[in-house]
Every structure is written in C-alpha cells, then in structure tokens.
Amino acid sequence: MDPLNFKNRDFVHLHLHSDYSLLQGAIQLAPLAEKLSEMGMQACAVTDYGNMFAAISFYKQMKSAGIRPIIGYEAYVTPGSRHDRSNAVDAGEKPFYSLVLLATSLEGYQNLVHISSAAFTEGLYHKPRVDKELIAQHSAGLIALSGGSKGAVWHYLENGNVEKAREYAVEYSEIFGPGNFYFEIEDHGIPSQQEVVEKINSLSKLTGLPLVATNNAHYLTRGDARAHEVLLCIGEGRTITDPGHPSLPNDTYYVRSAEEMWEVFGEKYPEALENTLKIAERCQLELAVGDANLTLPVFPIPDESGCKTIDEYFEQVTRQGFEDRKRTVLEPMRADGTLKKSFDDYEHRLKLEIEIIERMGYSGYFLIVWEFINYAVERGIPVGPGRGSAAGSLVAYSLGITGIDPLQYDLFFERFL
C-alpha cells in the first residue's frame, strides 16, 4: 500500500457513522468521498454501530477517490456475558459500552467480520452485543479506541471511578497488545465533556496509554444536523415537536475539517491529533474485491468419506445423489415409458457439469448449499423445487437442491452458469 504523505496539522477521522448505522448515521458514502477530497484528507474510517454493512462499498468508494479506507466497527460491549439476556446490571454499570475497533490488516478485518457476526448470532439482545471473551479471542490485527463519550472509560470517569477506568484501560490494552489501545477524546463544546477529557488526559499520563482525538461524526455537514435529528425521531417513533425527542447535544457532530479539529484540540492535545495520522499509517488493509477475486467458504471434508480433496468429495456426493434419483425416479419413469432421455444422456450431462463446476472452483459452494437444503429437509422445514435457471443443473437435481429434472424438460446448464 502506498504511504500517506501527511503534512503538518493534518487529521484523519477514525470514528464516523455512515447511513448504514441504521436510523442513527446520516453520512452517505459518495458525498463523503467527495467531501474528504475537497478537504484534502488522505484517509478515513467507517465505524458503524454494531455492523459492517458498509465495509465493501466504503472500501471501493474511498479507493476510487484516492483516499485510504480504514474499515472499523463500533462494538456494543456488555460488561457481562454476551449470552446473558437478563436485564440484570451491576451497580455503577450500563448494559453495554461502545468500543471502536479498526482493522490494520486482513487478519484484523476477518476478526472484525467474526466479531460483528457473533454479535448478532450469539449476543443479540436489544443490540448486537459482544463481550470481553469474544474480543480477546479475535483481537489480532485490530486497534481499539476506548469509545469516546459512550465508552466505559468515559462512563467511569464521569462518575468519579478513576480506579475502575484505569483497570478497564489496562485490561484492554493487554488484550490488544502494546500500542493498540487508545484513550479516545472528543470535544463538542460541552463543559462536562471537557472535564472528562481532562480526566482522561491525566489517566493517559498515569498509564502511559496514548490519546487519540475523534469527532464521532454522524452527518456530513453542520447543515445536516436538523435532518439527522429527524432521522433519530423516525428511529424511535417520536415527532420532532415532542419535547423529549432524541437528539445529539448540538450541531457539531459532522465531518469537521483538519483545521477545525486542530482549533478544538491543537492547543492542549496536539499528540491526540497526530496519533490519528499514526493510526491511519498502520491501517494497511488490502481487500481483493470484484468478481475476479471471488472467495468462497471452505467446505470441511468428512474423515469417513475417504476423499482427499473437495472435488473428490463433491463428485462422490453428487454421484450418490444421482444414483438415488435414478433408483427412485428415473427407473420407474423408464419402466412406464415417460422418460424422454436415455441413461447415457444423463451420464454424459452429469460428467460435463461436474467437470465444469470443478474447473470453476464451485465444488465447495454446491456442497454448502446441499448441506443447508438437507438440514431443512431432515427437520421438516419446507423447501421449494428450485427457482430460475438453477433448475437447469443436473448436479443440483442430483444433490436435492432442486426438484426438477433438467433433461426431462430440455433445460440448459449453461444458462444457469
């Protein structure tokens, strides 16, 4: 990856919510890329709430604009177990805290994908939550920011519990490793925020853990603040005229320029701004995107199959499936004279399809689809006969993925591919 050529008093946004932070963020990717280019920013992160829905689109959009994309994720971290769905919260704790995670490498990106998926499949309770255990298992290749005003460190310091904040920071710095945990500070002109930032700075000096400045951007320009307020109201089913409607404290949660960020933090915390550049330099993620770089999951070959390769196992399962179809469907049809093709026709077609599928590297893909169709059938979950051009595959018919014999209806395998 090409090095970044930062100048004095540059800045990189490392905490930013796109419109994929559903009903919470209002930043669209194309206008964001245009705005960053106008401001001369060389890199930017996306850190959506609890999901990575924007990751690939963001990556492509930034790359096309000549801006280094930093793929991130704002995790909802529960202080307990992600498996616990009770309402129990210990005194002085909140149900969950924010933690911003940034991928520095492909390994880090893959860990983010795992964490964000587990948040929905294992930790979903009002929010897609994760816990310390999950993060510790998948911390490689990640840089963590303490989460700003919604993070645990901020919460503990705001409530006067300095020791708890210190313990949390030290523990998470050990999880992510030396140089990979930062105290995140933000300042939106609110006196109470500025007081906490001073406490964080003191804690930074005490622990030796660095500061990083963010603006927790939720919308693109200051003029978008009102529209974002309406968005929050839609999310909670409230009206804008409701005195208690949701809103951010003021109109400063936009994509500020480097000059504006230096005006806010430059006098007291210049190192926090410089650290955004250091982090951006470390985020060297390269993704192979596009049809030419298709990456499919690896299907595990059962030991008892006796097969050494995925292609061998694919062919074994396909031929077993065809023999079942032949015995239960085709032979009775030949006996009553309704079978349109000969068994030689079927054998020729099956051999051709298997060769093409293996040559294109799709053996594992067919096995994955075969497995979840079987799972449904075995449990009485309704499965249709197939749809579209998939019905043109004799392999799909043999595996039970579809229920239509393509030779009987003169359907083309080539159209399916």
C-alpha positions in Angstrom: 0.0 0.0 0.0 1.3 3.5 -0.9 2.5 5.5 2.1 0.4 8.5 3.2 2.0 11.9 2.8 0.8 13.8 5.7 1.5 17.5 6.3 1.7 19.4 9.5 -1.6 19.8 11.2 -3.4 17.1 9.2 -6.1 14.9 10.7 -7.9 11.6 10.0 -11.5 10.8 11.0 -11.4 7.5 12.9 -14.9 7.5 14.4 -17.6 8.0 11.8 -21.1 6.6 11.2 -22.4 6.2 7.7 -26.1 5.7 6.8 -25.5 2.0 7.4 -25.7 2.9 11.1 -29.4 2.4 10.5 -31.5 5.4 11.7 -28.5 6.7 13.6 -26.0 7.8 11.0 -26.7 10.0 8.0 -23.5 10.1 6.1 -23.8 8.7 2.5 -20.6 7.2 1.1 -20.3 9.0 -2.3 -20.8 12.5 -0.8 -18.4 11.6 2.0 -15.7 10.7 -0.5 -16.3 14.0 -2.4 -16.1 16.0 0.9 -12.9 14.3 2.1 -11.3 15.0 -1.3 -12.3 18.7 -1.1 -10.8 18.9 2.4 -7.6 17.2 1.3 -7.9 14.3 3.7 -5.9 11.3 2.7 -7.7 8.6 4.9 -10.9 8.0 6.7 -12.5 5.3 8.8 -16.1 4.0 8.9 -17.2 2.7 12.3 -20.9 1.9 12.1 -22.9 0.9 15.1 -22.9 -2.9 15.6 -22.5 -3.8 11.9 -20.1 -3.8 9.0 -22.8 -3.4 6.3 -20.9 -0.5 4.7 -17.4 -2.1 4.6 -17.1 -3.2 1.0 -19.0 -0.2 -0.5 -17.0 2.2 1.7 -13.7 0.5 0.7 -14.5 0.8 -3.0 -15.7 4.3 -2.8 -12.7 5.6 -0.9 -10.3 3.7 -3.2 -11.8 5.2 -6.3 -11.4 8.7 -4.7 -7.7 8.1 -3.8 -8.5 8.0 -0.1 -7.2 5.2 2.2 -10.2 3.3 3.6 -10.0 2.2 7.2 -12.5 -0.5 8.0 -13.8 -0.2 11.5 -16.7 -1.2 13.7 -18.3 0.3 16.8 -19.0 -2.6 19.2 -21.6 -2.7 21.9 -19.6 -4.4 24.7 -21.6 -5.8 27.6 -19.7 -5.9 30.9 -21.2 -9.4 31.5 -21.6 -12.3 29.0 -23.0 -11.8 25.5 -25.1 -14.9 26.1 -26.9 -13.4 29.1 -30.3 -12.0 28.1 -31.5 -10.9 31.5 -31.9 -7.3 32.5 -29.5 -7.6 35.4 -26.9 -4.9 35.5 -24.4 -4.5 38.3 -24.4 -1.2 40.3 -22.5 1.5 38.5 -22.6 -0.3 35.2 -24.5 0.2 31.9 -26.0 -2.6 29.8 -23.2 -2.0 27.2 -20.4 0.4 26.3 -19.0 1.5 22.9 -15.6 0.3 21.8 -14.2 1.4 18.4 -12.2 -1.3 16.5 -10.1 -0.6 13.4 -8.6 -3.2 11.2 -4.9 -2.8 10.4 -4.6 -6.0 8.2 -6.6 -8.7 6.5 -6.4 -10.7 9.7 -7.9 -7.8 11.6 -10.7 -7.4 9.0 -11.5 -11.1 9.3 -11.6 -10.8 13.1 -14.0 -7.8 12.7 -16.2 -9.9 10.5 -16.3 -12.7 13.1 -17.0 -10.3 16.0 -19.8 -8.5 14.2 -21.4 -11.8 13.1 -21.2 -13.3 16.6 -22.8 -10.1 17.9 -25.9 -10.9 16.0 -25.9 -14.7 16.3 -24.8 -15.0 19.9 -25.1 -11.7 21.6 -28.3 -10.0 20.2 -30.4 -8.6 23.0 -31.8 -5.2 22.1 -28.4 -4.5 20.5 -25.9 -6.9 18.7 -23.6 -7.2 21.7 -20.1 -8.6 22.2 -18.2 -9.3 25.4 -14.6 -9.3 26.6 -14.2 -13.0 25.9 -15.1 -12.7 22.3 -12.9 -9.7 21.7 -9.9 -11.3 23.4 -10.3 -14.3 21.1 -10.3 -12.1 18.0 -8.1 -9.1 18.9 -5.2 -9.7 16.4 -4.8 -7.1 13.7 -7.0 -4.6 15.5 -6.5 -1.2 17.1 -9.0 -0.2 19.7 -10.3 3.2 20.7 -12.0 3.5 24.1 -15.3 4.6 22.6 -15.4 8.3 23.4 -18.4 9.6 25.4 -20.2 6.2 25.1 -17.3 4.2 26.2 -16.6 2.5 29.6 -13.6 4.7 30.4 -15.7 7.9 29.9 -18.5 6.5 32.0 -16.4 5.5 34.9 -14.5 8.9 35.0 -17.7 10.8 34.6 -18.9 9.0 37.7 -15.7 9.6 39.7 -14.5 6.0 39.5 -10.9 6.6 38.4 -9.6 3.2 39.5 -12.3 1.3 37.6 -11.4 3.3 34.5 -7.7 2.5 34.9 -8.4 -1.2 35.4 -10.5 -1.3 32.3 -8.0 0.5 30.2 -5.1 -1.6 31.3 -7.0 -4.8 30.8 -8.0 -3.9 27.3 -4.5 -2.7 26.4 -3.3 -6.1 27.4 -5.9 -7.8 25.2 -5.0 -5.8 22.1 -1.2 -5.7 22.8 1.3 -2.9 23.1 0.4 0.3 21.2 -3.0 -1.0 20.1 -5.3 0.7 22.7 -6.0 4.4 22.7 -8.0 6.7 25.0 -10.5 8.4 22.7 -11.3 12.0 23.4 -14.0 14.2 21.8 -15.0 17.8 22.4 -18.2 19.3 21.2 -18.0 22.4 23.2 -19.9 20.9 26.2 -18.2 21.8 29.6 -19.0 18.4 31.1 -17.2 16.7 28.1 -14.2 19.0 28.6 -13.9 18.0 32.2 -13.9 14.3 31.3 -11.3 14.9 28.6 -9.0 16.4 31.2 -9.5 13.3 33.4 -8.7 11.1 30.5 -5.6 13.0 29.8 -4.5 12.5 33.5 -5.2 8.8 33.2 -3.2 8.7 30.0 -0.2 10.1 31.8 -0.7 7.7 34.7 -1.0 4.5 32.5 1.3 5.5 29.6 -1.5 4.8 27.1 -1.9 7.3 24.3 -4.7 9.7 23.4 -6.5 10.0 20.1 -9.0 12.7 19.0 -12.2 12.0 17.2 -15.3 13.9 16.3 -17.8 11.0 16.4 -19.3 12.1 13.1 -22.9 11.3 12.4 -23.7 13.6 9.5 -21.7 15.2 6.7 -22.0 18.9 7.3 -23.2 21.2 10.1 -26.3 22.0 8.0 -27.3 18.3 8.1 -27.9 18.4 11.9 -31.6 19.1 11.7 -32.2 16.3 9.1 -30.2 13.9 11.4 -32.4 14.9 14.3 -35.5 13.9 12.2 -33.7 10.6 11.4 -33.3 9.9 15.2 -37.0 10.7 15.7 -38.0 8.2 13.0 -35.9 5.6 14.6 -37.7 5.9 17.9 -41.2 6.7 16.5 -41.2 10.2 18.0 -42.1 13.5 16.5 -39.7 16.5 16.2 -42.2 18.6 18.2 -42.0 16.1 21.1 -40.1 17.9 24.0 -38.3 14.6 24.8 -37.4 13.6 21.3 -33.9 12.1 20.7 -31.1 14.4 19.5 -27.4 14.9 19.8 -26.3 17.7 22.1 -25.6 20.2 19.4 -24.7 20.6 15.7 -21.0 19.8 15.8 -21.2 16.0 15.1 -20.3 16.4 11.4 -17.2 15.7 9.3 -15.0 18.5 10.6 -12.0 19.7 8.6 -8.5 19.2 9.9 -8.3 22.9 10.6 -11.4 22.7 12.8 -10.1 19.7 14.7 -6.8 21.5 15.4 -8.7 24.5 16.6 -10.5 22.3 19.1 -7.6 20.1 20.3 -4.4 21.7 18.9 -3.5 23.8 21.9 -3.9 21.2 24.7 -3.8 17.8 23.0 -1.7 18.0 19.7 -0.5 14.5 20.2 -4.1 13.2 20.1 -4.4 14.7 16.6 -1.0 13.4 15.5 -2.0 9.9 16.6 -4.8 9.9 14.1 -2.2 10.0 11.4 -0.1 7.3 13.0 -3.1 5.0 13.3 -4.0 5.7 9.6 -0.5 4.8 8.5 -0.8 1.5 10.4 -4.1 0.6 8.8 -2.8 -1.2 5.7 -5.8 -3.4 4.8 -6.0 -4.5 1.2 -9.1 -6.3 0.1 -9.5 -8.3 -3.1 -12.8 -7.1 -4.3 -14.6 -7.8 -7.6 -15.8 -10.9 -9.4 -12.2 -11.8 -10.4 -11.4 -12.2 -6.7 -14.3 -14.4 -5.5 -13.6 -16.0 -2.2 -15.9 -18.8 -1.1 -16.1 -20.6 2.2 -14.1 -23.9 2.5 -16.4 -27.0 3.0 -14.9 -29.4 5.5 -14.4 -32.9 4.1 -15.7 -35.6 6.5 -13.0 -38.0 7.5 -15.2 -41.1 6.9 -15.6 -40.1 3.2 -12.1 -41.3 2.3 -11.7 -38.3 0.0 -8.6 -36.2 -0.1 -9.8 -33.2 -2.0 -13.0 -31.1 -2.0 -13.5 -32.1 -5.7 -13.4 -35.8 -4.9 -15.9 -35.4 -2.1 -18.2 -33.2 -4.3 -18.2 -35.9 -7.1 -18.8 -38.7 -4.6 -21.8 -36.9 -3.1 -23.2 -35.9 -6.5 -23.0 -39.4 -7.9 -24.5 -40.9 -4.8 -27.4 -38.4 -5.2 -27.8 -39.2 -8.8 -28.0 -43.0 -8.1 -30.8 -42.2 -5.6 -32.7 -40.2 -8.2 -32.1 -42.9 -10.8 -33.5 -45.6 -8.5 -36.4 -43.7 -7.1 -37.5 -41.5 -10.1 -35.8 -42.3 -13.4 -36.0 -46.1 -13.5 -39.8 -46.0 -12.7 -40.2 -43.5 -15.5 -38.2 -45.6 -17.9 -40.4 -48.6 -17.0 -43.6 -46.7 -17.8 -42.2 -45.1 -20.9 -42.3 -41.5 -19.7 -38.5 -40.9 -19.6 -37.5 -38.7 -22.5 -33.7 -39.3 -22.4 -31.5 -42.4 -22.1 -29.3 -43.1 -19.1 -26.3 -42.4 -21.4 -27.6 -38.9 -21.9 -27.8 -38.4 -18.1 -24.3 -39.8 -17.6 -22.8 -37.6 -20.3 -24.6 -34.5 -18.8 -23.6 -35.3 -15.3 -19.9 -35.8 -16.2 -19.9 -32.5 -18.1 -21.4 -30.5 -15.3 -19.1 -32.0 -12.7 -16.1 -31.1 -14.8 -17.2 -27.5 -15.3 -18.1 -26.9 -11.7 -14.7 -28.3 -10.5 -12.8 -26.3 -13.1 -14.6 -23.1 -11.9 -13.8 -23.8 -8.3 -17.5 -24.1 -7.2 -17.4 -27.6 -5.7 -17.4 -26.3 -2.1 -20.2 -23.8 -2.9 -22.5 -26.6 -4.2 -21.7 -28.7 -1.1 -22.6 -25.8 1.2 -26.0 -25.3 -0.5 -26.5 -29.1 -0.4 -25.9 -29.2 3.3 -28.3 -26.5 4.3 -31.0 -27.9 2.0 -30.5 -31.3 3.6 -30.7 -29.7 7.0 -34.1 -28.2 6.2 -35.5 -31.4 4.7 -34.4 -33.6 7.6 -36.2 -31.2 10.0 -39.4 -30.9 8.1 -38.7 -27.3 7.0 -40.4 -26.7 3.6 -38.1 -26.4 0.7 -39.3 -25.4 -2.8 -38.4 -27.3 -6.0 -36.0 -24.6 -7.1 -36.3 -21.3 -9.0 -34.9 -19.6 -12.1 -32.0 -21.1 -14.1 -30.8 -23.3 -11.2 -33.3 -25.9 -12.4 -31.1 -26.3 -15.4 -28.4 -28.2 -13.4 -28.4 -31.9 -13.2 -25.9 -31.7 -10.3 -28.3 -29.5 -8.4 -31.1 -32.1 -9.1 -28.8 -35.0 -8.0 -27.9 -33.2 -4.8 -31.5 -32.5 -3.9 -31.0 -28.7 -4.2 -33.7 -28.6 -6.9 -36.6 -30.9 -7.6 -36.8 -30.6 -11.3 -35.1 -33.0 -13.8 -33.5 -30.7 -16.4 -33.2 -33.3 -19.1 -36.8 -34.2 -18.9 -37.7 -30.5 -19.7 -34.7 -29.7 -22.0 -33.2 -27.1 -19.6 -29.7 -25.8 -20.2 -26.9 -26.0 -17.6 -25.0 -23.2 -19.4 -27.8 -20.7 -18.8 -27.5 -21.5 -15.1 -23.8 -20.7 -15.0 
